[in-house]
Amino acid sequence: MNAWEVHAVKYADRNARTRADSFLFDDNHDAPHAMDYFMWVLRRGAEVILVDTGYDDAEAASRDRPIRLNPHEALAPLGLKPEDITTLIVTHLHYDHAGGMHLFPNATLHMQAAEMAFATGPCMCHDALRMPFTAGHVCEAVKRLYAGKLVFHDGDGEIAEGVTVHCIGGHSRGLQCVRVRTAAGWMVLASDAAHYYENFEARKPFPIVVDLQNMLDGYDTLYRLASAPDLIIPGHDPLVTQYFPQDIAPHITRLDQGRKT
C-alpha cells in the first residue's frame, strides 16, 4: 500500500517557560525553554486522519494561554474543513490535545480505554492530576461515546492500513503514540510520550507525570516502533520546525519525507 503524508500543524507557542517546566532533575533549571503546540494530519489519497485537535479561543482565554490559530483556521491551508474530518485519534484528553474535539462534529474518536477511565475516575479528585484536563472536553468524549462515535483501544490498535496506536501512559494514564508508515519509514508521533527530543534522547522525564516508570519505559517503546531515531517526532519541540521542511504554509511542517538534508 502507499505511504502516508504527515503534516505537523502548529497552532500555538509558549515562550515564557524555563527548563524546570520541561525536565525533572535538570541542572540548568532556570534557563528559558520554549514550547510549540501541534496537531498532525495524516493523508493518503482521499483518506484523512487527524491526530489531536488543539484548543480554541475560549480555552485559551480560560487558561490565559493564547493561541495563534484556532484549529479550523490552522487546517485551512491543507484544504480541510472541520466537517471533513471523520477519523480523529485523540492521543490523550489533556486540554491542548483534546480541546477542539467539539469543532469536528463528524469525527469518530479513537482513544485508549485507560484514558477515559482515568479522566472520569477517582484520580480526578486530586487537583494536580486534574489540572491538565477540562471537564467540557471530557464530557465531549462521553457524548461521542453515547452517539456511537468513539472507538476504544486497549494497548495496540490499528486505525487504518499503515496507521497504528500504542498505549504508553506515563504523562497521562491512557496516553497513546501513533505509528505511521511513510516514504521515509515507520514514523512515530510521540505526542506527549516525549514533549521534546531531549526527553527521550537524554532520558530526562517531563514534570507532569502520572507514572514515572511508564514514562521512562515509553522512551524505549518509541525507539522500538520507529524505523530510525530521526523518525520519532516529539509533541512540543520547536526543533521539529527546524529539522523538517516547511509545508504549504508557515505554520505547517512536512514530516513524511524525512529531515532536511
N, C-alpha and C positions, 0 to 999 in steps of 0.2 A: 504494500500500500504506500501511497505518497506520504511524504513527511509533512509535519505541521509547521506553519509560520507561528512565531511567537513575538508579540509586541508588548513591551513594558510601557505602561501609560502613567506618567507622573501627574498627580493632581494636587500635591501639596508638599511643603517642606517646613521644617522647624530648625532654625539655626541657633536659637538661644538655648543650647544644650551643652553639657560637658561630658567628658568621658565617663564620669561617675554615673551618668544616666544610661550608659551603653554597656558597661562591663563591670562585673564583680572583680574585686581584688586587683584593681588597676593602680599602678604606681603613679601615673600622671593624671589623677582623677579630676583635676580642675581645668584641664585643657579643653578648649572648645571642640565640640564634636557634632556636626550637622546630621540631620536625618531627612531622607526623602520618603515620600509616600506613593505607592504604586497600586494600580490594578494591572492585570495581564489579560491579553486577548490571544486566544489560540484560533487559528484559521486554517482550513484545508478545503479549498474549493468553496462550496456553498455552506460548509459546516463552520459554525462559530461556537466557541465555548468561552465564556467569561470567567475569570478566576478573581474572585473578590470584587467589591463594589465601591470601596472608598466610603466617604461620608459626605453629607450635604451641608448647605449653609446653616440650617437650623442646628445641627450637631456642632458645627464649627463655632457658632455663637455660644451655645450652652457650655462648651468646654474651653472657650477662649483660645481656640486653635484654628486660625483662619486657613482656608483652602484657597488655592489659586484657581481651580476649575471645579465646578460641580461635575459629578460623574457623567451626566449626559453630554455636557459640553466637551469633556475630555475625550469621549469616544467618537465625537462627530467627525474628525478628520479621517477616521477609518471607514466612514460611510455607514456607521451603525447608529441606530436609534434604540432607545431603551426597550421598546416593544419588540425589537428584532431578536432580543436575547431569549432563548428558550432553555438553554443549559447553563447553569451557574454553579460553579464549585465555590463553596464557602470554606476557606481553609480553617477558620475559627470565627467565633462570634464577637470578638473584640470590636469596639466601635469603628476603628479605622479600616476594618476589613469587611464588616457586615452592615455598616451604617447606611448604605444605599440600596439595600435589598428591595425596599418598597418602590423604588424607581423602576424596577424591572418586573412589571405585572405578569408577564407571560413566562417567566423563568421557573423551571423546576430546579430546586436546590439540591445539591449533593454535599452532605456533611457527615461527619462521624457521629454515631450514636452517643459516644462518650462525651462529645461536646455539648449536645443538648442536655444530657443528664447532668453535666457539670453546671451549665448556665442556669438550670432550673432547680438545682438541688440545694442541700444544706450548706454547701461551701459558700454560697452567695450570702450567707449570714455574716460573713467576715468582710469588713469594709475594704481591706487590702486586696482581696480576691475579686470583689465585685467592681472595683474601680474601673477596669478597662471595658466593662460591659455597660450597655444602656438598655433599660428594660424594654423600651419600644422596639429595639432591634430583635431582642429575643422573642418578643410577642409576635413580630412579623414572621419569624421562623415557625412558631407554633401555628399561626394562621395558614401558612403554606402546607404544613403537615395535615391540618384538617381539611384543606382544599385538595388534597391528593397530589401536591406538588413538592414533595420533599422525599428524597431517597436517602436512606441511612446506609452508611458503610461501617463495617466493623473490622478495622485494620486495613488490609489492602483491598482495593476495589477498582474495577475497570469502568471508566466513564464513556469512552469510545475507543475504537481501534487506535492504538498508539498513545492513549492518554490514561494514566492510572493515578490513584491516590493512595497514600500510605500514612497511617497514623503514627505520629512521633510523640505528641504530648510535650511535656516539659514546660513550655511557656504558657500553655493552656491545656486542660486535660485531654481535649479531643483535637488538638492541632494536627492538621494533615499537610503534607507536602504534595506536589503534583509532578509526576514524571511524564515527559512528553518526548516522542520520537521526532527529531528534527534532522535537517540535512547535515548538521554538524555532529549528530549522535544523540544519545539519550540525555536530555536536559532535565534538570530538577529545579523547579520553582520552590525554593525553600520556604517562602513566606516567612513566618516568624520562628521557624526552626533555626534560622540564623538571620538575625537582623542585618548583620554586617559580615563581610568576608573574614574579618578578624575574629569573630565569634568562633567559627569552625576551624579556621587555619591555625589560630593560636590557642584554641580551646579555652576561650575566655567567655564565660556564661553571661547572658543578658540578665539584668537585675530583676525584671518581672518574671517570676518563675514559680510554678506550682510544684514541680518535681525536678530537682536538680539532676538526679541521675538520668532521668529520661531525656533531659535536655542534652547532657553530655553524650549519652549513647546515641542520640539523634544525629550528632555530627558524623558518627560512623555510618549511619544509615544513608545520609546524603552522599557520602563518598561511594558507598556500595551501589546506589541507584544510578549515579551519573556515569556516563562513558568516560569522562575526564573531569578533573577538578575544575577546569575552566568553565564547565557547563553547569556548575552549581550557582544558582542565582539567588543571592540573599534578598530579603524582603524590603530593606530600607536603606541600602547603602548608596550614597551618591556616586560611588565609583562605578556603578553599573552604567551610568550615562557617559562615563569617560571610556570604559573598556569596550563598549559596543556602539555601533554606528547609529546616528540619528536616523529616524524613520521619516514619515511624511509630514511631521510637524515637530516643532522644537521640543515639545513635552513627550514625544513618543520615541522609543528606542527599539531597534530591531535586534532580536536576540538569536534567532534560529540559525543564522549563517555563521555564528561564532564571533569571536572578538575581532576588533580591528587588527590589521597586520601592519 
